[in-house]
Amino acid sequence: MAAPRYKALVDALASDIRTGRLAAGAKLPTHRALAAREGVAVVTATRVYAELEAMGLVSREQGRGTFVRDLAVTPSQGIDQQVLATDAVDLNFNYPSLPGQTGLLRQALRDVAVSGDLDSLLRYQPHPGRPQDRASIGRHLGRRGIPADADRILVVNGAQHGLAVTAMAMLNAGDVVAVDALTYPGFKVLAHTLHLDLEPIPTTVDGPDLDVLEKVCATRPVRAVYTMPTLHNPLGWVMTEADRVRLIGIARQHGVLIIEDASYAFLVENPPPPLVVAAPDITVHVSGLSKSVATGLRVGFVLAPPTAVPLLERAIRATTWNTPALTTAIACRWLDDGTVDKLEAQKRDDAKARQALAVRELAGLPLVGHPSSYFTWVPLPDSARADRLTATLARHRISVTTAEPFTTSAHTPQAIRLALGSAQLDSLRSTLRTVRRLALEDAFT
């Protein structure tokens, strides 16, 4: 039995792409032109391109057309952390570290080793964390201007785990979650795993377009909104206080849960109050110490409404039972003795220096970001291709992320995100110069 005509077209085009007969970045014929060339209906041509896109071979860009993807850039680029060559520079993921942090860890391990409660660290811990650990986190949040009773706090294995248990506990498969059109890839992966329906909200220079959010909440059964009001990843904006008040008002009017991600909020000095301060009854506030202290520490925390705490405890039990007691003990010692506050202040200065360096070395490229952010967003000219540039940079031992992992809408912009927090400063300087040169060259290719 012969294969359907559209399948033969899919196979032929897929073969041309994989063998290089159709080069990366090549623009394919319009749906109508393909239909006329191959003698098929326009709807068949549309189906062909849809299958090629599902296979990861092409990308469709609203108003521009369909383009061949560079297959050297894997679909997991920017989502899954991959092993890089020893001589490669990672501008893909942030794992900022300061001189002397290994010494802090060595001393902390000594202190824990001689502490009186060492035996307790070998046992199961309460699912939401030990009372003294939750109290330590509560005091830390209080210093950030967030009133937090210990019985509303749950200790988790990093902010990503906090988002996961929140989604597992508070949402069901098929629930509609409003998210920014460009958002944190980790939440996208989580939503896909839990079969959540993401509704993209366009963004402005200061945050989500709240007019659109309000219309969406009025027309769709939105169950939650996921937001990063202080230092958005990847765009770096900080939502104004007025917009925070309005967002809370929309959520209250439509019975929407707010999931507030504050992973990078520590980098912003004197931001407007977090959403959880004004709306503690409808907000789950998630943060952690991965960026402010060390990515390997994997200690995070969730501040939730009292009614949500038992549900979150259940989700923690179902996933990890409890956060490892040793790392939590070290983290809480550092919270109590001021180490975390000092590291956060030092990293704010470090991020400012790196952001200023990026502005200097990437002169001529349009940058979107925050003056004290560990990342910058680089929109590319219409003539450039983000996947082609990413593949070229990879051949120069530089790993960056395209806009694709961050995109929740049908339109993926041509842009790259540069994580500035991982490379040594001297290496970062020369690497950014290479990024600038290759980006400008790609724009005229």
N, C-alpha and C positions, 0 to 999 in steps of 0.2 A: 504494500500500500504506500503510495507516494506521500511524502510529507506535505503539509499545507504550504501554500506559496509563501506566506509570511515567514514560516520557519526556515525556508530555503534562503530567503533574504537575510534573516538574522544570522544564519550560519555563515553566509558569504561575507557579510560585513564584519562579523566577529573575527573571521579568519584574516581578513585584510588588516584589521586593527592589531591583532596579536602578532602577525608576521612583520608589521611595520610598513606594509604597502600603503596603509593610511597612517600618516605620521601623527604623533602626539600634537594636539593643538589644532589639527586640521578641522576646518568647518565643513560639516556635512550638508548636503542639499536640504532645502526646506522640505517639509512633509509633502507639500503639493508637487514640488519638483521631483522628489523621489518617486511619488506615485506615478507621475507622467513618464518618467524614465523607465520604470519597471512594469508599467501597464497594470497597476493595481489601484484600488480605491484609496483615497486619502486616509480613511480610517485604518486601513491596513498599514500604510506607512507610519501612522502614529503608533500603532501597536508594535511595529518593528523597533522604532526608537525607544519605546517604553521598555521593551525586553532588553535592549542593549544597555540602557541605563541601569536596569535592575541587576545586570551582570557586571556592572562597574566599568563598562568599556567607554561610555560616553557621558557627557553632562549636558543638561539642557539649561540654557540661560534665557530668562525672560527678556524678550525684545532683541536678542542677539542671535539666537539659533542653537544648534546642537553641535558639540565639539568632541573630538576624540580625546580621551583622557590619557595622561601619561601613566602607563602601567607600572613605572618604577615607583610611583607614589601609591603605597598600599592603602586600601580602605580604612585600615586601622591606624594610619598615621595621625597622631594627635589624640588618639583615644587610648591605645594600649602602649605602655612604656616598653620600648624595645632595647635590646642590647646594641650599643653603638660601638664602632671601632674605637680603639684606645686613643687614636689621634683625632677623633671627631669632636666637634663642639656642639653641645646640646642647647639649642634655642627653642626647644620644643616643650620641655617640662621645667618647672621651677623647683629647685631644691636648695634655697639659699642657706649658706652656712657662713659663720664668722670665725675668724681666728680665735683659738682658745676654747671652742665649744667641746672638743674632745677632752680637754682637761677638766671641764665642768662635769662631763659624764663620768670620768674616772673617779673624781672626788665623790660624786653622788653615789656611785656604786660602793665605794668604801663606807660612806655614811650609812647606807642601807644595810650593809653587811654587819655592822656593829649595833644596829638598832634593836630595840627590845621586841619588836613585833615581827621579826624575820620569819618565824614559823608560820604566821598567819598568811604569808604570801604564797605558801605552798598549797593552800586550800582553795576550794571554790569561793568566789566572792559573790555578794548579792548582785542580782542581775543589773540593777541601775548603778552599782558602785557602792563602796563603803560609805557610811554616813560622814566620816571625817573627810573623805575625798570630795564628796558632794559639797560639803561646807567650804572646803578650800576653793572650789570652782565658784561657789556663790560669792565669796569675798572678792575673787578676781573679777567677776562680772560686775560687782558693785563698784569697783574702782573704774570700770568703764561706763558707769552711769546707768547700769541695768539692775534694778532691784530684783533679787532672785532668792527665793526661799529654797533651801537645800532639798526639800521634798518635791520640788518641781524640776530638779536637775537630774539628768541621767548621763552616766559616763559611757562613752562609746569608743570604738576603734578608729578614731579619726573622723573628720567631717563627712567624708563619703559614706562611711557606715552610718553616721547620724542621719543623712539624707535617706539612706536605704531603709532604715528601721522606721523612719517617719512615713515614707511612702507605703511600706508594708502594713503599718499599723492604722494609717488614717485613710488610705485610698483602696479602691478595688479596681480590678481589670475593667477597662472601658471608661473609667472616669476621665473627664475632661480637665486638663491642667493648663492654665494660661502661663506661657513662658515668653521671654523675649525672643524676637526673631533670630538673634544671635545670643547664645547662652552657653553655660558651662557644659562641656561634653559629657562629664560624668553623670549629669542629671539626664541627658539624652539616653545614655546607655541604660540607666536605671529604668527610665520610662519604657524603653523598648522591652526590657526584661519582664517588667510587670504589666505590659500591655496597656499602658496609659495612653490616652489620646491627647497629644500636645497641640495646643492652639497657639500659633505664633502671634505675638503682638509686636507691631513695628516699633522701632525705637527712635527717640529724638536725641539731641546732643546731651540732654540731662537725664534721660531715663526712658521708660516705656511710654508709649503714646496712650495716655489714660483715657482719652476720648474713645479710642478703639477698644480698649479694655472694657469700658463701661458698656459699649454696644454689644460686645461679645458676651458679657455676663447677662445682658438682657435677652439675648437670642439663643444662647446655648446653656446647657446645664453644667456650668463650670463648677467644679468641686474644690479646686485649689488654685492658687497662683504661686509660682516659684519665682523668687526675686532676689537680687543682690543689690540692695539699695546703697550700700557703701562700698565703693570700689568694685564696680562691675567687671566681671571676667567674660569677654575679652576687651570691652570698650573703655573701661576705666572711669566711667562717670560716677558721680555721687549724687543721688537723688536729693532734690531740695526738700526742705521741711514741709513746704506747702503741698508738694506732690505726695509726700508720705501721708499727710493728713487725708488727702483726697483718695489715695489708694485704699487706706483703711476704711474710709466711708463707703467706697464701692464694695469692698469685701463684706462689710456689715450689711449693706442693703440687700446683697444677693446671697448671703449665707455662705461665703467663700472662706476657706482656710488659707492662711498666709504661711508659706514656708520661706523663712528668711535665712539666706546663706550669708554668713559674715566671715568667711574664711580669710579674706584679705582686708577686712575692715580695720585691723590694727595699724595698717600703714597710713591711715588718714588721721591727721591731727584735728581735733575738735569738730568732728562731723555732726550733722543733726542727729537727734536721738534715734536709736534703732526702732523699728516698727513694734517690737515686742514691748517696749516701754509704754507706748500709748494703747496698745491692743494686746495685752497679755492673754486674754481669754480666747483669741482666735489666731494667735501666732505661735508657730513652732520655730524657735531660734536655734540655728545650728552653727557651730564653729569648732575650732580645734587648735592644736599647737603645732601642726605639721609645718606651716609656713613661718610662724613666729619663733619656733624653737628648732625643730628638726623633723624632716619628713619621715625618718625612720622611727620616731617616737610613737606615732599612731595613737595618740590620745586626743579624743574630741569630746564635746559635750553638747547636750540638747537641753534647752529650756522650754518646757511645754506647759500648756494649760493643765490644771490638776486632773481634769477628766480624761486627758490623753495619756497620763503617766502609766496607768496599768496596761494600756494597749502597747505602749512603747516598750515597757518591761518585757512583755510577752514576745515582741519582735526581737529584742536583744537575746532572749533565751533561745529563740528559734535559730538565731544566726551564729552567735559566738559565746553564748551563756554569760560571759562577762569579759570586760576588758582585762588584759593581763595585769595582774596585781603589781608586778615589779615595775613596769613602765609607768603605771598610774602612780605608784608611790613616789617615783623619781619626779614625775611631772608636778605632783602636788607639793612636794618639798620646794621645787623651784617657784611655784606660784606663791607659796607662803613666805619665802625668804627674799623675794624681790628679783630673783634671777630672770623670770619671764618678762617683767616690766623693763629691766635693763636691756635684754635681748631685743625686745620690740622697739625700744628707742633707737638702738644701734642699727637695726634693720631698716627703720624708717630713713635714717641718714644714708645707709647703703643704697636703698632703693632710689632715693633722690639723686645720688651721685651717678648711678647707672642710667637713670632716665635722662639726666642732663647729658651724659655721654652719648646716648642714643640720638638725642636731638642734634648734637654736633656732628656725629659721624654719618647720620642719615640725611643730612641737609639736601634739600631738593626733592625728597619724598614726602608725601602727605602723611603725617602721623596722627593717630588718635590715641589718647591715653591720659593719664593723670601724672602730675609732677612727682609723686612718690610711689609710683606703681612699679612692680617687678615685671611688667610686660607692656608691649606697645603694639598697636594694631596698624598695619600698613596697607591702606587701600591701593590697588594697582591701577594704572591707566587702562582704558578700554582695550587697547591693543595688546596688553600683557595677559599671560596665562599663569595663574597661581600654581597649578600642578606642574607646568613646564619649568617655572622658576624653582619650585621646591625640588624637583629632580636634579636640576643644574646645581643647586646649592649642595645637595647630597653628594654629588660627584666631587665637590670641593670640601667634603667632610664637615658640612654644616647642616644640622637637622632643624627644620622649622615646621610650622603647621599652616595648612591652608585654612580657608574659612569653612570648609565642608564639615568638620566635626562640630563646629559651633552653630551651624545653621539648622533652624527648625522650620523655615518656610520653604516654598517651592523654588525660590530664587536664591542661589548661592553666589554671593559677591566674589569678585576677583580680589582677594586680599590674603595677606599672611599675618600670623601672629608671631611675635618674637618674645620668647621668655628670656628675661635679662638676668635672672637671679642665680644661674648655675655656673656660668663660666667665670674664670679669674678675670680681673679687670683688664690686664694687658691683653689677654687673649680675646676678650670681648671687644676691645677697641679695634683690633685688626680684623676680627670677624665681621663686625658691623660695616667696616669699610668694604669688605668683599661683598656683603649683602647689597650695599648701595650700588656698587659697580655692576653687579650682575642683574639687579632689578632694573636699572636704567638701560642696560643692554637688552634685556628681555622685552622692554617696552617698545623697542624699535626693530624687533625680530620679525 
